[in-house]
Amino acid sequence: MALALFCVLAVLPIGLMGLESLGIQTFSAQDSAEEAVDAMQGPTLEAYRNILGTKTERTQLWNTVWLGFWATLFSVLLGSGTAWLCYRTDLPMGRLLGVAGILPILFPPILVAAAFADLSDARGFIPIGLVLAASNLPFTLALTARGLRSVDGRLYEAALLSRGRLRAELTLLRQVLPDILAGALLVLVFVMSEHGVPEFLSVKGKPWRVYSEAIFLNWSAPGLPGSLRSAQATAFSLPLIVLTAFFAWLCLRARRKGSLVTLLSDFRPLPMRKLGRWKLPALLLCLTPVAIGLLIPMWRMILWTAGSTANKGMSLATSKASFRAAWTEWNDELFYTNGVAIAVGLVLVALGGVLAWHAARRRKPWIEGLTMLTLAVPALLLGIGFIRLWNRPGSPLGALYETPTMVVLAYTTRFLPLAVLGLANAFRRLPPEFEESARLTGRSTWSRLTRILIPLAMPAMISVGILGFLLSLRELDLAVLLFEGNRMAVRPISNSVHFGYEDQAAAFSLMLLFCAALPLVLRLLLTGKTGEATS
């Protein structure tokens, strides 16, 4: 049932768009009858003949790859470096800084870009790559920290005694490298499919063209039936899909290799290195991702709320008025966004848990590879597929399309690979003897599930649910395309910043930030644990 649901959510819309790109008229066209007849060409590769046919498109693809390179490089240097300093050295407040480094995931990338555009006139690969790296850096930091905590300190000490410090560090690097690579490739995949941030920076006077813009322009081309626009968008997505699919495949291999770590009963953590006079530079390095991805955007939002862009002076009264106006206009969107995000988190845990258990316990790794399909497909293309499949006015499917359920399903499909990979890793780390012993004692399937498996995997499930909640709050590309997605909070925030209503948008952004931080705060208060388990 879980696989069937995944096929309906992911394989069917992507397959439908593939047929339309070949000129085959599908049953899902919402065009008029005349347009549908004109669109039917039979099997043809006409839509693929113009791929990368212009210098602009080739430049956009090159910009996308180069931007992904810089963003990934920065995320590895800052994220993995922060994890190493926080969990391997005697850095003051190291564990606290390690948790703080994950907090930039609370801010939507569009807000980080807005703060950057307001603060600096810099443009080009490096500054924009740094902005996107700061928003996606929690992936590399969390996965590197998980890898470091999974390595038995006795292995490192044995290498240190037998082969010296350099060889011991290289041995440790080889053990943690799969986790570092997995985090880096996740950053690369998300950055290469990003459309909202580069498009926003282009509007703000920092000319920047990425390949996702070519996809969007082909879909929004006026005067063409939906099937032809869908065919062009799908065909033009092919280079980006091939690149992201290749990186997603590498991510899957790296993640699987990095998860095969045995924790013995006498497991010892890695010994701490002394930083000595390098404590201050190390502290500054660990503060950099928090500053870029969280503190600077918060500072700019506070200033905007107080009226720094309204040409009427900054004051507490202006701040109150900004919050009052934001709440009056967008309180429905705030509740709607949180409701959708909570639903996405719950569905991710349920659906991802079933698929992950079969991938891990039944030894079906192809399930993980299948779910990676939605990670390889850009969010724009996935949204177009949902529109072509479900948007049929006057039919039951059309009624479903115009409900929040469609947004929940689309977001779940988008983030399902992360849930499956995370939970499959958690299930692999649980001793299978627990379930086997319960089965031998006559425990029912429901009893084994509720008494053994779920309690043991609950920390990972909570982390996956929180991750789905946070990613839903910051997803912009799907929100732009889907009808009900336009009610998600990030959409009015983006529009307001575009059109110069920064004070009201900033107040609403701070409300959204509070909602995003609430699950992490509740977890800390209820369990007494820091965010280390999030990885």
C-alpha positions in Angstrom: 0.0 0.0 0.0 2.8 2.4 0.8 4.5 1.7 -2.5 1.2 2.1 -4.3 0.7 5.5 -2.7 4.2 6.5 -3.6 3.7 5.5 -7.2 0.5 7.6 -7.3 2.2 10.6 -5.7 5.5 10.5 -7.6 5.8 8.0 -10.4 2.4 8.8 -12.0 2.8 12.6 -12.4 6.4 12.3 -13.5 5.5 9.5 -16.0 2.6 11.5 -17.3 4.9 14.5 -18.0 7.3 12.1 -19.7 4.6 11.0 -22.1 3.5 14.5 -22.8 7.1 15.4 -23.6 7.1 12.7 -26.3 4.0 14.3 -27.9 1.6 11.7 -26.5 -1.7 13.3 -25.4 -2.5 12.1 -21.9 -5.8 11.7 -20.2 -5.0 14.6 -17.8 -5.1 17.6 -20.2 -7.3 20.4 -18.9 -7.1 22.2 -22.2 -10.1 22.8 -24.4 -11.0 20.1 -26.9 -9.6 22.1 -29.8 -6.3 22.7 -28.1 -6.0 19.0 -27.1 -6.5 17.9 -30.7 -3.9 20.4 -31.9 -1.5 19.2 -29.2 -1.7 15.5 -30.2 1.4 14.8 -32.4 2.0 11.1 -31.6 5.4 9.9 -30.4 8.0 12.5 -31.3 11.2 14.0 -29.9 10.4 17.5 -31.1 10.4 19.0 -27.6 13.9 17.6 -27.0 15.5 19.0 -30.1 15.9 22.5 -28.7 17.5 21.6 -25.4 20.4 23.9 -24.7 19.9 25.4 -28.2 20.7 28.9 -27.2 23.7 30.5 -25.5 21.4 31.8 -22.7 20.3 28.3 -21.8 23.9 27.0 -21.8 24.9 29.8 -19.6 22.1 29.1 -17.2 23.1 25.5 -16.9 26.7 26.5 -16.4 25.6 29.0 -13.7 23.6 26.3 -12.0 26.5 23.9 -11.8 29.0 26.5 -10.8 26.6 27.9 -8.1 26.1 24.4 -6.8 29.9 23.9 -6.6 30.4 27.1 -4.5 27.5 26.5 -2.2 28.5 22.9 -1.6 32.1 23.9 -1.0 31.1 26.5 1.6 28.7 24.1 3.3 31.4 21.5 3.7 34.0 24.0 4.9 31.6 25.7 7.4 29.2 22.8 8.2 31.6 19.9 8.5 34.3 22.2 10.0 31.9 23.3 12.7 30.8 19.8 13.5 34.5 18.7 13.8 35.3 21.6 16.1 32.2 21.2 18.3 32.3 17.4 18.7 36.0 16.7 18.5 37.7 19.5 20.4 37.6 21.4 23.7 36.0 24.4 22.1 34.1 26.5 24.7 30.3 25.9 24.4 31.1 23.5 21.6 27.9 21.4 22.0 25.8 24.5 22.2 27.4 25.9 19.0 26.9 22.6 17.3 23.1 22.8 17.9 23.1 26.5 17.0 24.6 25.6 13.6 21.5 23.6 12.7 19.2 26.6 13.4 19.6 28.3 10.0 17.1 25.7 8.8 14.5 27.7 10.6 14.7 30.6 8.1 13.4 30.3 4.5 16.2 30.8 2.0 14.2 33.7 0.5 14.5 35.7 3.7 18.3 35.0 3.9 18.5 36.3 0.4 16.4 39.3 1.2 18.7 40.3 4.1 21.7 39.8 1.9 20.3 42.0 -0.9 19.5 44.7 1.6 22.9 44.5 3.3 25.3 44.2 0.4 25.6 45.1 -3.3 27.9 42.1 -3.9 27.0 39.8 -6.8 28.4 36.7 -8.5 28.9 33.1 -7.8 30.7 33.4 -4.4 28.3 35.7 -2.5 25.1 34.0 -3.8 26.7 30.6 -3.2 27.4 31.7 0.4 23.8 32.7 0.9 22.5 29.3 -0.4 25.1 27.5 1.6 24.1 29.2 4.8 20.5 28.0 4.3 21.4 24.4 3.5 24.4 24.1 5.7 22.5 22.2 8.5 22.6 19.1 6.3 26.4 18.9 6.2 26.7 19.9 9.9 24.1 17.3 11.2 25.4 14.4 9.1 29.0 15.1 9.9 28.2 15.3 13.6 26.3 12.0 13.3 29.3 10.4 11.7 31.7 11.6 14.4 29.5 10.4 17.2 29.2 6.9 15.5 33.0 6.2 15.3 34.4 4.2 18.2 37.1 6.1 20.0 39.2 2.9 20.4 39.7 2.7 16.7 41.1 6.2 16.6 43.3 5.6 19.6 44.7 2.4 18.1 45.6 4.2 14.9 47.1 7.0 16.9 49.3 4.7 18.9 50.4 2.6 15.9 50.7 5.1 13.1 50.8 8.6 14.5 48.5 11.7 14.6 48.3 12.3 10.8 47.4 8.7 10.0 44.9 8.6 12.8 43.1 11.7 11.5 43.1 10.3 8.0 41.6 7.1 9.3 38.9 9.1 11.0 38.3 11.1 7.9 37.8 7.9 5.8 35.2 6.7 8.4 33.3 10.0 8.4 33.7 10.8 4.7 30.4 9.0 3.6 28.4 11.2 6.0 30.2 14.4 4.8 29.7 13.4 1.2 26.0 12.6 1.8 25.4 16.0 3.4 27.3 17.8 0.6 25.4 16.1 -2.1 22.1 16.9 -0.5 23.1 20.6 -0.5 24.1 20.3 -4.1 20.8 18.8 -5.1 18.7 21.4 -3.3 20.8 24.3 -4.6 20.8 23.2 -8.2 17.0 22.9 -8.2 16.5 26.3 -6.4 14.6 28.9 -8.3 13.1 31.3 -5.8 16.4 32.8 -4.4 18.2 33.4 -7.7 15.0 34.9 -9.2 14.5 37.1 -6.2 18.1 38.4 -6.4 17.7 39.1 -10.1 14.7 41.3 -9.3 16.7 43.1 -6.6 19.3 44.2 -9.2 21.7 41.3 -8.9 21.4 39.7 -12.4 21.4 36.0 -11.9 20.1 33.4 -14.2 19.9 29.7 -13.4 18.6 26.8 -15.4 15.4 26.4 -13.3 14.3 29.7 -14.8 14.3 28.1 -18.3 12.0 25.4 -16.9 9.6 28.0 -15.4 9.6 30.2 -18.5 8.7 27.2 -20.8 5.8 26.3 -18.4 4.5 29.8 -18.2 4.8 30.5 -22.0 1.6 32.3 -23.1 -0.6 31.2 -25.9 0.1 27.5 -25.7 -2.1 24.6 -24.4 -1.0 23.1 -21.1 0.2 19.8 -22.7 2.7 21.6 -24.9 3.9 23.8 -22.1 4.3 20.7 -20.0 6.2 18.9 -22.8 8.6 21.8 -23.2 9.2 22.2 -19.4 9.8 18.5 -19.1 12.2 18.3 -22.0 14.1 21.4 -20.8 14.4 19.8 -17.4 16.3 16.8 -18.7 19.9 18.2 -18.3 19.1 19.2 -14.7 17.4 15.9 -13.9 20.4 13.9 -15.2 22.8 15.9 -13.1 20.7 15.8 -9.9 19.9 12.1 -10.4 23.6 11.4 -10.6 24.3 13.3 -7.5 21.3 11.8 -5.7 22.6 8.3 -6.6 26.0 9.2 -5.1 24.2 10.5 -2.0 22.3 7.2 -1.6 25.5 5.2 -1.9 27.3 7.4 0.5 24.5 7.4 3.0 24.2 3.6 2.9 27.9 3.2 3.5 27.9 5.7 6.3 25.1 4.0 8.1 26.8 0.6 8.6 28.4 1.4 11.9 28.2 -1.1 14.8 27.7 0.3 18.3 29.1 -2.2 20.8 28.0 -2.2 24.4 31.4 -0.8 25.5 31.4 1.9 22.8 33.7 4.9 23.6 33.4 8.3 22.1 36.3 9.9 20.2 38.9 11.6 22.4 38.8 15.4 22.5 41.6 17.5 20.9 42.9 20.5 22.6 42.8 23.7 20.5 45.1 25.8 22.6 45.7 29.2 21.0 43.3 28.3 18.1 40.2 28.6 20.3 39.3 32.1 19.1 39.6 31.4 15.4 37.7 28.2 15.9 35.0 30.0 17.8 34.7 32.6 15.0 34.4 29.8 12.4 31.6 28.1 14.3 29.7 31.4 14.7 29.9 32.2 10.9 27.1 29.9 9.7 24.8 31.0 12.6 25.5 34.6 11.8 24.9 34.3 8.1 21.9 32.0 8.2 20.1 33.2 11.3 21.4 36.2 13.2 21.9 38.6 10.3 18.4 37.8 8.7 16.8 38.2 12.2 18.6 41.5 12.7 17.4 42.8 9.3 13.9 41.6 10.0 13.8 43.4 13.3 15.0 46.6 11.7 12.5 46.3 8.9 9.7 45.7 11.4 10.8 48.9 13.3 10.5 50.9 10.1 14.0 51.1 8.7 12.7 50.9 5.1 9.5 53.0 5.6 11.1 56.4 5.5 9.4 57.4 8.7 11.9 56.6 11.3 12.5 53.5 13.5 10.3 53.3 16.6 8.6 50.8 18.9 5.3 52.1 17.8 6.2 51.2 14.2 7.1 47.7 15.3 3.7 47.3 17.0 1.9 48.6 13.9 3.9 46.2 11.7 3.0 43.2 13.8 -0.6 44.3 14.0 -0.9 44.8 10.3 0.8 41.4 9.6 -1.5 39.6 12.0 -4.7 41.3 10.6 -3.9 40.5 7.0 -2.1 37.1 7.3 -3.3 35.3 10.4 -5.3 32.8 8.3 -2.2 32.1 6.2 -0.1 31.5 9.4 -2.5 29.0 10.8 -2.9 27.4 7.4 0.8 27.0 7.0 1.4 25.5 10.4 -1.5 23.0 9.8 -0.1 21.9 6.5 3.5 21.6 7.9 2.3 19.5 10.8 0.3 17.2 8.5 3.4 16.9 6.2 5.5 15.9 9.2 3.0 13.2 10.3 2.6 11.8 6.8 6.3 11.7 6.3 6.8 9.7 9.5 4.0 7.2 8.6 4.7 6.7 4.9 8.5 7.0 5.2 8.5 4.7 8.2 6.8 1.9 6.3 9.1 2.2 3.3 12.2 2.6 5.4 11.4 -0.5 7.5 11.0 -2.6 4.4 14.2 -1.2 2.9 16.2 -1.9 6.1 14.6 -5.0 7.6 13.5 -6.8 4.4 16.8 -5.8 2.7 15.2 -4.0 -0.2 17.6 -1.1 -0.9 15.9 -0.5 -4.2 13.1 1.2 -2.2 15.5 3.9 -1.2 16.6 4.3 -4.8 13.0 4.6 -6.0 12.2 7.3 -3.5 15.2 9.3 -4.5 13.4 9.9 -7.8 11.6 12.8 -6.3 14.8 14.3 -5.1 16.3 14.2 -8.6 13.3 16.0 -10.1 13.3 19.8 -9.5 10.5 21.1 -7.3 9.2 23.2 -10.2 8.8 20.1 -12.4 7.2 18.1 -9.6 4.7 20.9 -9.1 3.9 21.0 -12.8 3.3 17.3 -12.7 0.8 17.6 -9.9 -1.0 20.3 -11.8 -1.2 18.3 -15.0 -2.4 15.2 -13.1 -4.8 16.6 -10.5 -6.1 19.9 -11.9 -9.2 18.8 -13.7 -12.1 21.2 -12.9 -15.5 19.6 -12.5 -14.2 16.2 -11.6 -13.5 14.6 -8.2 -9.8 15.0 -8.8 -10.3 18.7 -9.5 -12.1 19.0 -6.1 -9.2 17.4 -4.4 -6.7 19.6 -6.2 -8.4 22.7 -4.7 -7.9 21.5 -1.1 -5.0 21.7 1.4 -4.7 17.9 1.0 -3.0 18.5 -2.4 -0.3 20.7 -0.8 0.3 18.1 1.9 0.7 15.4 -0.7 3.0 17.5 -2.9 5.3 18.5 0.0 5.3 14.9 1.3 6.4 13.7 -2.1 9.1 16.3 -2.3 10.7 15.5 1.1 10.0 11.8 1.3 13.5 10.7 0.3 14.9 12.4 3.4 12.4 10.6 5.7 13.1 7.2 4.1 16.9 7.6 4.3 16.8 8.9 7.8 14.5 6.2 9.2 16.1 3.4 7.2 19.4 4.3 8.8 17.7 4.3 12.3 16.1 0.9 11.7 19.5 -0.6 10.6 21.0 0.5 13.8 18.4 -1.3 15.9 19.3 -4.9 16.8 17.0 -7.2 14.8 17.1 -9.7 17.7 14.6 -7.6 19.6 11.9 -8.2 17.0 12.9 -11.8 16.5 12.6 -12.5 20.2 9.2 -10.9 20.4 8.0 -13.0 17.4 9.2 -16.2 19.1 7.3 -15.4 22.3 4.1 -15.1 20.2 3.7 -11.3 20.1 1.4 -10.0 17.4 2.5 -7.7 14.7 0.8 -4.8 16.3 2.3 -5.6 19.7 5.8 -5.8 18.1 5.2 -2.5 16.3 3.9 -0.5 19.3 5.9 -2.1 22.1 9.3 -2.5 20.5 9.9 -0.9 17.1 8.2 2.5 17.5 9.6 3.2 21.0 13.1 2.4 19.9 12.9 4.4 16.7 10.9 7.3 18.3 13.8 9.7 18.5 14.5 9.3 14.7 10.8 9.6 14.0 10.5 12.8 15.9 13.5 14.2 14.1 12.0 13.3 10.7 8.7 14.9 11.7 10.4 18.1 12.8 12.5 18.1 9.6 9.4 17.8 7.5 7.7 20.5 9.4 10.6 22.9 9.0 11.2 22.2 5.3 7.4 22.7 4.6 7.6 26.2 6.2 10.4 27.3 3.8 9.4 25.6 0.5 8.7 28.3 -2.1 8.8 26.7 -5.5 5.9 24.3 -4.9 4.0 27.1 -3.1 4.2 29.3 -6.2 2.8 26.7 -8.6 0.1 25.0 -6.6 -3.3 26.7 -6.2 -3.6 26.1 -2.5 0.1 26.5 -2.1 -0.3 30.2 -2.6 -1.7 30.4 0.9 1.6 29.2 2.5 3.2 31.9 4.5 6.4 32.0 2.4 4.4 33.1 -0.6 3.0 36.4 0.8 6.3 37.1 2.4 8.1 36.8 -0.9 5.5 39.0 -2.7 5.6 41.7 0.0 9.4 41.9 -0.1 9.3 42.1 -3.9 6.8 45.0 -3.8 8.4 47.0 -1.1 6.3 46.1 2.0 9.3 45.0 4.0 8.1 46.2 7.4 4.9 44.1 7.3 6.7 41.1 5.7 9.4 41.2 8.3 6.9 41.1 11.2 5.2 38.1 9.6 8.6 36.5 9.0 9.4 36.8 12.7 6.0 35.2 13.5 6.9 32.3 11.2 10.3 32.0 12.8 8.7 31.6 16.2 6.4 28.9 14.8 9.4 27.1 13.3 11.4 27.2 16.6 8.5 26.0 18.7 8.9 22.2 17.9 12.6 22.3 18.8 11.9 24.2 22.0 9.2 21.8 23.0 11.5 18.8 22.3 14.1 20.4 24.5 11.7 21.0 27.4 10.0 17.7 27.2 13.0 15.4 26.8 15.8 17.5 28.2 17.9 16.7 25.1 19.6 19.2 22.9 19.4 19.1 19.1 22.2 16.5 18.7 19.7 13.7 18.1 18.3 15.7 15.1 21.0 14.3 12.9 
